[in-house]
Amino acid sequence: MMDDQIKLYLGDCREVLTEFPDNSVDLIFTSPPYADQRANTYGGIHPNEYVDWFLPITNQLLRVLKPTGTFVLNIKEKVVGGERSTYVLELILEMRKQGWLWTEEFIWHKKNCYPGKWPNRFRDAWERLLQFNKNKKFAMYQDTVRVPMGDWAKTRLKNLSDTDRTRDNSRVGSGFGKNISNWLTRDMAYPTNVLHLATECGNRKHSAVFPKALPEWFIKLFTQPGDVVLDPFMGSGSTVAAARNMERKSVGIEILPEYYELARSNLDGGAATLEFFSAQEVK
């Protein structure tokens, strides 16, 4: 089923995923509807019910992901009764019981977040990107996401002390420190786990569009050309389009016909082969 460049499925991912073969996907990148969000489109799932709703999906995702693959989940808890809901933390704990490894957490800093405040908090300007894996050893291509050294190199490396030129014991007792002088001839560095990206403003036809640069970054980090990328909550198709543009095979699943058609229209005209399936055709 993964032979062509793009496959789009119209249907409930809980049903569609059951037809996917084991160990067939290199990267899963998705943003499901958050608890109590998108009630007018996806119906909204109460925070108390969210974990039970999502676990059957993660169970299928665990099955279809390759042993070397990665699952990146874009999600954010909400405020309930004046305090942060714990459903995301509860989901992480239950997924670990399923067999997932919670390997890392990235933060998406929304650079153009609207200003605002509430009586006891300020407006959110970030979202979680939780990384899960099946094994401790997984495919990761860190050199593909290196960034320019920037102004840090001009200031920190300008006047090096004797300590900076040796790999000495760390002052905080955490082991060996770093030989800072090793960076003198380098113009690229590895990034942090905080991604600074503006929110998507150009697509008004979908209520929750993330910037295409977000899946692009993770596609570069965890896959190579020809690998398979899956988004089980496809929406307008940002992940699928990013994978197509980066010469990966991609699979998208969307339960709402209007968003499925939106993704189709957004992807039409590209160079990749497109295949479309309805829920009835999956079985």
C-alpha positions as CSV (number, residue, x, y, z in Angstrom):
1,M,0.0,0.0,0.0
2,M,3.1,2.3,0.3
3,D,4.3,2.0,-3.3
4,D,3.1,5.3,-4.6
5,Q,4.1,8.8,-3.5
6,I,0.9,10.0,-1.7
7,K,-2.1,8.1,-0.4
8,L,-5.1,10.0,1.1
9,Y,-7.8,8.2,3.1
10,L,-11.2,9.6,4.0
11,G,-12.3,7.9,7.2
12,D,-11.8,7.4,10.9
13,C,-8.1,6.6,11.6
14,R,-9.1,4.1,14.2
15,E,-10.6,2.0,11.4
16,V,-8.3,2.9,8.5
17,L,-5.1,2.1,10.5
18,T,-6.2,-1.5,11.1
19,E,-5.7,-2.1,7.4
20,F,-2.1,-0.9,7.4
21,P,0.7,-3.4,7.5
22,D,3.0,-3.8,10.5
23,N,6.3,-1.9,10.6
24,S,5.6,0.1,7.5
25,V,6.0,3.8,8.5
26,D,9.2,5.7,9.2
27,L,7.7,8.8,10.8
28,I,4.3,9.7,12.3
29,F,3.8,13.4,12.6
30,T,0.3,14.6,13.7
31,S,-1.7,17.1,15.6
32,P,-5.0,15.5,16.8
33,P,-7.9,17.7,18.1
34,Y,-7.1,18.8,21.6
35,A,-9.5,18.0,24.5
36,D,-12.7,20.1,24.2
37,Q,-11.4,21.8,21.1
38,R,-12.9,22.0,17.5
39,A,-16.3,21.0,18.9
40,N,-18.0,22.4,15.8
41,T,-15.9,20.2,13.5
42,Y,-14.4,17.2,15.3
43,G,-17.0,17.1,18.1
44,G,-14.7,17.8,21.0
45,I,-13.4,15.2,23.4
46,H,-13.7,15.9,27.2
47,P,-10.4,15.9,29.0
48,N,-11.6,13.1,31.3
49,E,-12.3,11.0,28.2
50,Y,-9.3,11.9,26.1
51,V,-6.9,9.2,27.1
52,D,-9.4,6.4,26.6
53,W,-10.3,7.9,23.2
54,F,-6.7,8.2,22.0
55,L,-5.1,5.0,23.3
56,P,-6.6,2.7,20.7
57,I,-5.1,5.0,18.1
58,T,-1.7,5.0,19.6
59,N,-1.9,1.2,19.9
60,Q,-2.3,1.0,16.1
61,L,0.4,3.6,15.5
62,L,2.8,1.5,17.6
63,R,2.0,-1.5,15.4
64,V,2.5,0.3,12.0
65,L,5.7,2.2,13.0
66,K,9.0,0.7,12.1
67,P,11.3,-0.4,14.9
68,T,13.6,2.5,13.8
69,G,10.8,5.0,13.4
70,T,9.6,8.0,15.4
71,F,6.2,9.3,16.4
72,V,5.9,13.1,17.0
73,L,2.7,14.3,18.7
74,N,1.8,18.0,18.6
75,I,-0.6,18.5,21.6
76,K,-1.3,20.9,24.4
77,E,-3.3,20.6,27.6
78,K,-6.0,23.2,28.4
79,V,-7.2,25.0,31.5
80,V,-10.1,23.3,33.3
81,G,-11.6,24.9,36.5
82,G,-8.8,27.4,36.8
83,E,-5.9,24.8,36.6
84,R,-4.1,23.0,33.9
85,S,-5.6,19.7,32.9
86,T,-3.4,16.7,33.3
87,Y,-4.7,14.7,30.4
88,V,-1.5,15.1,28.3
89,L,0.6,13.8,31.3
90,E,-1.8,10.9,31.8
91,L,-1.6,10.1,28.1
92,I,2.2,9.9,28.2
93,L,2.1,7.5,31.2
94,E,-0.5,5.2,29.6
95,M,1.4,5.2,26.3
96,R,4.5,4.1,28.1
97,K,2.5,1.2,29.4
98,Q,1.6,0.3,25.8
99,G,5.3,0.0,25.0
100,W,6.2,3.5,23.8
101,L,9.4,5.2,24.9
102,W,8.9,8.9,25.7
103,T,12.3,9.9,24.2
104,E,12.2,13.7,24.0
105,E,10.0,16.8,24.2
106,F,10.3,19.7,21.8
107,I,8.7,23.1,22.2
108,W,7.1,25.1,19.4
109,H,7.4,28.7,20.3
110,K,4.8,30.6,18.3
111,K,6.6,33.8,17.4
112,N,3.4,35.7,16.3
113,C,1.1,34.7,19.1
114,Y,-1.6,37.3,19.9
115,P,-1.1,39.2,23.1
116,G,-3.5,38.8,25.9
117,K,-4.1,37.9,29.5
118,W,-6.6,36.2,31.9
119,P,-7.2,36.9,35.6
120,N,-4.6,34.3,36.6
121,R,-2.5,33.6,33.5
122,F,-1.1,35.0,30.2
123,R,-1.8,33.8,26.7
124,D,-0.1,30.6,25.6
125,A,2.8,31.1,23.2
126,W,4.0,27.5,22.9
127,E,2.9,24.0,22.2
128,R,4.3,20.5,23.0
129,L,5.9,18.2,20.4
130,L,6.3,14.9,22.2
131,Q,8.7,12.4,20.6
132,F,7.9,8.7,21.1
133,N,9.9,5.7,19.9
134,K,9.6,1.9,19.9
135,N,13.3,1.3,20.6
136,K,16.2,3.3,22.1
137,K,18.0,3.1,18.8
138,F,16.1,4.9,16.0
139,A,16.8,6.7,12.8
140,M,18.0,10.3,13.4
141,Y,19.8,12.5,11.0
142,Q,21.0,15.4,13.2
143,D,23.3,17.1,10.7
144,T,20.3,17.9,8.5
145,V,18.9,20.4,11.0
146,R,22.1,22.2,12.0
147,V,21.9,26.0,12.2
148,P,24.4,28.8,11.7
149,M,26.5,29.6,14.8
150,G,25.2,33.2,14.9
151,D,26.2,35.9,17.3
152,W,26.9,33.4,20.1
153,A,30.2,32.5,18.4
154,K,31.2,36.2,18.0
155,T,30.8,36.9,21.8
156,R,31.5,33.6,23.6
157,L,34.5,32.6,21.4
158,K,36.1,36.1,21.3
159,N,38.2,35.8,24.4
160,L,38.8,32.2,25.5
161,S,40.2,31.4,29.0
162,D,42.6,28.6,29.7
163,T,39.6,26.6,31.0
164,D,37.8,27.0,27.7
165,R,40.7,25.3,25.9
166,T,40.6,22.1,27.9
167,R,38.1,19.4,28.6
168,D,38.1,20.0,32.4
169,N,35.8,18.7,35.2
170,S,32.5,20.5,35.2
171,R,32.1,23.0,38.0
172,V,28.6,21.7,38.9
173,G,29.9,18.2,39.3
174,S,28.0,16.7,36.3
175,G,31.1,15.2,34.7
176,F,33.4,16.6,32.1
177,G,32.9,20.1,30.8
178,K,33.3,21.2,27.2
179,N,36.4,22.3,25.3
180,I,35.0,25.5,24.0
181,S,37.9,26.1,21.7
182,N,36.7,23.2,19.5
183,W,34.1,25.6,18.1
184,L,36.5,28.2,16.8
185,T,36.5,26.9,13.3
186,R,32.9,25.8,13.1
187,D,30.2,27.9,11.4
188,M,27.2,25.5,12.1
189,A,25.8,24.1,15.3
190,Y,23.1,21.7,16.4
191,P,19.8,23.4,17.4
192,T,18.1,23.3,20.7
193,N,14.8,21.5,21.3
194,V,12.9,24.8,21.1
195,L,11.6,25.7,17.6
196,H,10.8,29.3,16.9
197,L,8.1,29.4,14.2
198,A,5.2,31.7,13.4
199,T,1.7,30.2,13.2
200,E,0.1,29.6,9.9
201,C,-2.0,32.6,8.8
202,G,-2.5,31.9,5.1
203,N,-5.1,29.1,5.3
204,R,-8.4,30.3,6.6
205,K,-10.3,27.2,5.5
206,H,-9.1,25.0,8.4
207,S,-9.4,26.0,12.0
208,A,-6.0,24.6,13.3
209,V,-3.3,24.8,10.7
210,F,0.3,24.5,11.8
211,P,3.1,26.0,9.7
212,K,4.5,23.7,7.0
213,A,8.0,24.4,8.4
214,L,7.0,22.4,11.6
215,P,6.6,19.0,9.9
216,E,9.5,19.8,7.5
217,W,11.9,20.1,10.4
218,F,11.0,16.7,11.9
219,I,10.9,15.1,8.4
220,K,14.5,16.2,7.9
221,L,15.5,15.0,11.3
222,F,14.0,11.6,11.3
223,T,13.7,10.5,7.7
224,Q,15.5,10.3,4.3
225,P,14.1,10.5,0.8
226,G,11.9,7.6,0.0
227,D,10.9,7.0,3.6
228,V,7.2,6.9,4.6
229,V,5.5,9.7,6.6
230,L,2.1,9.3,8.1
231,D,-0.4,11.9,9.4
232,P,-3.5,10.1,10.8
233,F,-5.2,13.5,11.5
234,M,-4.4,15.1,8.1
235,G,-6.5,18.2,8.2
236,S,-5.6,20.4,5.3
237,G,-2.6,18.3,4.4
238,S,0.4,20.3,5.6
239,T,2.4,17.2,6.7
240,V,1.6,15.3,3.5
241,A,2.5,18.3,1.3
242,A,5.8,18.8,3.2
243,A,6.7,15.1,2.8
244,R,5.9,15.3,-0.9
245,N,8.1,18.3,-1.4
246,M,10.9,16.6,0.4
247,E,10.7,13.4,-1.8
248,R,9.2,11.2,0.9
249,K,6.2,8.9,0.5
250,S,3.3,10.1,2.6
251,V,0.0,8.9,3.9
252,G,-2.8,11.0,5.2
253,I,-6.1,10.1,7.0
254,E,-8.9,12.6,7.5
255,I,-12.3,11.9,9.0
256,L,-14.1,15.1,7.8
257,P,-15.0,15.2,4.0
258,E,-14.5,18.9,3.8
259,Y,-11.0,18.8,5.1
260,Y,-10.2,15.7,3.0
261,E,-11.3,17.6,-0.1
262,L,-9.3,20.6,1.0
263,A,-6.2,18.5,1.3
264,R,-6.9,17.0,-2.1
265,S,-7.1,20.4,-3.7
266,N,-4.0,21.6,-1.9
267,L,-2.0,18.6,-3.2
268,D,-3.4,18.5,-6.7
269,G,-0.9,19.9,-9.3
270,G,2.1,18.5,-7.6
271,A,4.6,16.2,-9.2
272,A,3.8,13.2,-7.0
273,T,1.3,10.4,-7.7
274,L,-1.9,10.8,-5.7
275,E,-4.3,8.1,-4.7
276,F,-7.6,8.7,-3.0
277,F,-9.6,6.3,-0.9
278,S,-13.0,6.5,0.9
279,A,-13.7,4.7,4.1
280,Q,-15.6,2.1,2.2
281,E,-12.7,1.4,-0.1
282,V,-10.2,0.7,2.8
283,K,-11.8,-2.6,3.8
